[in-house]
Amino acid sequence: MIGKFFEIPRVAGTGIFLQLDTQHNVSLGDTFIGNSDWPYINTECERIYAVGGLRIESECIHTRGRPTAQPLRRKMEALITESEEPIMVDFSNVSQASSSFLDELLGKLALSLGEKQFHQKLRIVNASDHIMNMANVVIHQRLSRGIG
C-alpha cells in the first residue's frame, strides 16, 4: 500500500508513479501556466492556421448532435476574437452531420456574430453539398428568427 489511497497494480512494462504533495498551495503564476509569454489563444490560432484550419473530425468525436458541437463553438468564439484572418472550418472526412450539430456549431455562431461578421471570420471548406445545404438552412433559420 502506497500512501493512503490505492495499491499500485502490477503490469508488464515500464511505469511511472507520481505522488504530489497536495498539502501545500502552489501559485500558478510561478509555473509555466502563469507565464504571460504563453498566450493560449494566440498559440492555438497559429496552430490552426499551420494545419489548415479547425478539422471537425479531429475536434469532435461525432457529428450526430449538439453536445459535441457546443465546446467547439465556444472554442471558435474565443479564437475569432483574437484572429485577424478567417478561421477555416474543415469538414474533410465528415460524411454526415445532424442538423442539430450544425445548428449548435454554425447557427448559434452566426447569430452571436451577426451575418456579416460570420462570413468575414469563417470559411467552411471541404463540406459535402448535403452538409452545406443543411448548414445554410440552420444558419438562415437562426438569423431570420433571432433564436438564441
C-alpha positions, 0 to 999 in steps of 0.5 A, spaced: 500 500 500 502 506 497 500 512 501 493 512 503 489 511 497 490 505 492 495 499 491 499 500 485 497 494 480 502 490 477 503 490 469 508 488 464 512 494 462 515 500 464 511 505 469 511 511 472 508 513 479 507 520 481 505 522 488 504 530 489 504 533 495 497 536 495 498 539 502 501 545 500 498 551 495 502 552 489 501 559 485 500 558 478 503 564 476 510 561 478 509 555 473 509 555 466 501 556 466 502 563 469 507 565 464 504 571 460 509 569 454 504 563 453 498 566 450 493 560 449 489 563 444 494 566 440 498 559 440 492 555 438 490 560 432 497 559 429 496 552 430 490 552 426 492 556 421 499 551 420 494 545 419 489 548 415 484 550 419 479 547 425 478 539 422 471 537 425 473 530 425 479 531 429 475 536 434 469 532 435 468 525 436 461 525 432 457 529 428 450 526 430 448 532 435 449 538 439 453 536 445 459 535 441 458 541 437 457 546 443 465 546 446 467 547 439 463 553 438 465 556 444 472 554 442 471 558 435 468 564 439 474 565 443 479 564 437 475 569 432 476 574 437 483 574 437 484 572 429 485 577 424 484 572 418 478 567 417 478 561 421 477 555 416 472 550 418 474 543 415 469 538 414 474 533 410 472 526 412 465 528 415 460 524 411 454 526 415 452 531 420 445 532 424 442 538 423 442 539 430 450 539 430 450 544 425 445 548 428 449 548 435 456 549 431 454 554 425 447 557 427 448 559 434 455 562 431 452 566 426 447 569 430 452 571 436 456 574 430 451 577 426 451 575 418 456 579 416 461 578 421 460 570 420 462 570 413 468 575 414 471 570 420 469 563 417 470 559 411 467 552 411 471 548 406 471 541 404 463 540 406 459 535 402 453 539 398 448 535 403 452 538 409 452 545 406 445 545 404 443 543 411 448 548 414 445 554 410 438 552 412 440 552 420 444 558 419 438 562 415 433 559 420 437 562 426 438 569 423 431 570 420 428 568 427 433 571 432 433 564 436 438 564 441 
